[in-house]
Amino acid sequence: MSEALETEVPVSFERPGAEMDKRKGDIPPASAVPLDEINPVWNRLFAENRSLEYFERLRREDPVHFNESEIAGRYWSLTNYEDIKAVDTDHHNFSSEQGITLGFPVDQPLPEGALDIKLFIAMDPPKHDVQRRTVSPVVSTRNLAGMEALIRERTGKVLDSLPVGETFNWVDKVSIELTTQMLATLFDFPFEERSKLTRWSDVATAVPGAGVVETEEQRREELIECLMYFTNIWEQRKVNPTGDFVSMLAHGEDTKDMEPLEFLGNLILLIVGGNDTTRNSMSGGVLALNQYPAEYDKLRADHSLIPNMVAEIIRWQTPLAYMRRTANSDCEIRGKQIKAGDQILMWYLSGNRDESVFERGEELIIDRKNARNHLSFGFGIHRCMGNRVAELQLRVLWEEIMKRFDNVEVVGEPTRTFSSFVRGYTDLPVRVHKRA
């Protein structure tokens, strides 16, 4: 196997991942790499925005693509829309129980000291169903309708505080701030300490050595800190429930006696789900409209396109690049022989560019007729519970942007997240220009 494309396991919520990729040299064009040496989980493909050309080749030449490594064992990459949807909706044959990101072979024990964190998204029925049902009322349509005025007020305040005509980091000033405020509301978290939520989200998904945490031990220590902080909140909510996520878990018949690491797993799931995904779509939308200025002109001429544009931004960005399933038994996908225990990576990012479903799929088209058919929220029993929260926040953000600014201008190259799981940004330099 080519040294430049050797296996690299990204970090996951419940399993330790690879060290930061320290290899040097330019990434070769996808066309120059032997097909069997392409490894889609190579983090640099994402940090340097080169993954899309590799996925385009895999969709065309090998849509069920095999890799194997000493660390992760056997794993398959699905890059075609219909194959991804078929596996995502078949929880009987393809399990979430072993984890949702690439990890260790299922027949191997976890390394000593690893946190075996349990998330309900990484569970199968019936346990998945009762835990999800316990917390889902917080993000129900009815509950969110009552939050819209608060979201709009906070969004307006953040936008009004921006330095007009000066360069600043949109990720930090807008995307992180708005999503962290929303998280604090959903958890009824001390508002003045809300930055802890962003930190814990970053710690849970970062590659050690890439600038967020240096080692797996540091990650473990900070996640235990998260658990201890929320355990104190749990004890408070047992006595005085407030209708937030923690209150519902503390009083749910099927969750009130959960083990500490199970509680931590649910916390991390809800924090990451409410933070990374929405904030990276908030940043990705600004970048996309700058890359496709005709679409920005289309938006300026017709603000009623915003709801459909939100779906198209989520498709184009695909904030979580993939989800994993594990084969419960030997099976076949497109003639490829899948063995029981094999890991299967459903590359939402690739499926969202599948030209057989999305014409000119690489482009942002804000009035795309089938934008809502995107894969970004998943399908079946594991469809993203917070999808309405994300859509509401993004819709309100763009409605308020268009009231204030003629242009949010990207004035430099973005810095992208060093991860093949979270497809996001750490820096997006912009200048805002007020409406005339």
Secondary structure, DSSP 8 states (H G I E B T S, - for coil): --GGG-------SSS---------S----GGGS-GGG--TT-HHHHHTT-HHHHHHHHHHH-SEEEEEETTTEEEEEE-SHHHHHHHHT-TTTEESTT-SS--S-TTS---TT------GGG--TTHHHHHHHHHGGGG-HHHHHHHHHHHHHHHHHHHHTS-TTS-EEHIIIIIIHHHHHHHHHHHT--GGGTHHHHHHHHHHH--TTSSS-SSHHHHHHHHHHHHHHHHHHHHHHHHS--SSHHHHHHH-TTTTT--HHHHHHHHHHHHHHHHHHHHHHHHHHHHHHHHSHHHHHHHHH-GGGHHHHHHHHHHHH-SB--EEEEESS-EEETTEEE-TT-EEEE-HHHHTT-TTTSTTTTS--TT-TTGGG-STT--GGGS-TTHHHHHHHHHHHHHHHHHHEEEEEE-S--EE-S-SSB--EEE-EEEEEE--
